[in-house]
Amino acid sequence: MNKVKKYIVRLILTGVIFYIMYDIYTGHWGLRSYLNSRGERIRLTKEYNNLLAEKMKYEKDLEEIKTNPLFMEEQIKINLKKGNKGEVYYLFSEKNQNKSK
C-alpha cells in the first residue's frame, strides 16, 4: 500500500510540475507572451523610426516650399510630369555609380 501511495503522490507532483511549467510558458505573464510582445515592440520601433524619418522629410519639403517659391512648380513637374502649355522640361535621373577597384 505504501508503494501505491508514493506512486500516486509522485504522479500528482509530476502533474503539478508539468502544469506549472506549461503555465510559465503559455500563461499571461509567460515566456510566449514575452517573446510575442518583444517582437511586436521591435516591429513598432522600426515603424516609428520610418515614420519619423518620413516626417522629417516632409518638414524639410515644407521649409523648402516656404523659402523657395519655385520649389512647388519643380515638384509638380517632377512628380506629376506636368508643365505649362508649350513648355519643354527635362528630367534627369541620378544613377548610382559604384566603381570598385
C-alpha positions in Angstrom: 0.0 0.0 0.0 2.9 2.3 0.7 4.2 1.9 -2.8 0.8 2.8 -4.3 0.7 6.0 -2.2 4.2 7.0 -3.2 3.3 6.3 -6.9 0.1 8.5 -6.6 2.0 11.3 -4.8 4.7 11.2 -7.5 2.2 11.2 -10.3 0.4 14.2 -8.7 3.6 16.1 -8.2 4.7 15.4 -11.7 1.3 16.7 -13.0 1.6 19.8 -10.8 5.2 20.5 -12.0 4.1 19.9 -15.6 1.2 22.3 -15.2 3.4 25.0 -13.6 6.0 24.7 -16.5 3.2 24.8 -19.0 1.7 27.9 -17.3 5.1 29.6 -17.2 5.4 29.1 -21.0 1.9 29.9 -22.1 0.4 31.9 -19.3 -0.4 35.6 -19.3 3.0 36.5 -18.0 4.6 33.6 -19.7 7.6 33.2 -22.0 5.5 33.0 -25.1 3.7 36.3 -24.3 7.0 37.9 -23.6 8.5 36.8 -26.9 5.4 37.9 -28.8 5.4 41.3 -27.0 9.1 41.7 -27.7 8.7 41.0 -31.4 5.8 43.4 -31.6 7.8 46.1 -29.8 10.7 45.7 -32.2 8.4 45.9 -35.2 6.7 49.0 -33.8 10.0 50.7 -33.1 11.1 50.2 -36.7 7.8 51.5 -38.0 8.1 54.5 -35.7 11.6 55.3 -36.9 10.4 55.0 -40.5 7.5 57.4 -39.8 9.8 59.8 -38.0 12.2 59.9 -41.0 9.3 60.5 -43.3 8.0 63.3 -41.1 11.4 64.9 -41.1 11.5 64.7 -44.9 8.1 66.4 -45.2 9.1 69.1 -42.7 12.2 69.7 -44.9 10.0 69.9 -48.0 7.6 72.3 -46.2 10.5 74.6 -45.3 11.7 74.5 -48.9 8.2 75.4 -50.1 8.2 78.4 -47.7 11.6 79.7 -48.7 11.7 78.8 -52.4 8.6 79.7 -54.4 9.8 77.8 -57.5 10.1 74.5 -55.5 6.4 73.8 -55.8 6.4 74.2 -59.5 9.5 72.0 -59.8 7.9 69.3 -57.7 4.8 69.4 -59.8 6.9 68.9 -62.9 8.9 66.0 -61.4 6.1 64.1 -59.6 3.1 64.7 -61.8 5.1 65.1 -65.1 3.1 68.2 -65.9 4.3 71.5 -67.2 2.9 74.7 -68.5 1.5 74.7 -72.1 4.3 74.8 -74.7 7.0 74.4 -72.1 9.8 71.9 -72.6 11.5 70.5 -69.5 14.0 67.8 -69.0 14.1 65.3 -66.1 17.5 63.9 -65.3 17.6 60.8 -63.1 20.6 60.2 -60.8 22.4 56.9 -61.3 24.3 55.2 -58.5 27.7 54.5 -59.9 29.9 52.5 -57.6 33.2 51.8 -59.1 35.2 49.1 -57.4 39.0 48.9 -57.8 
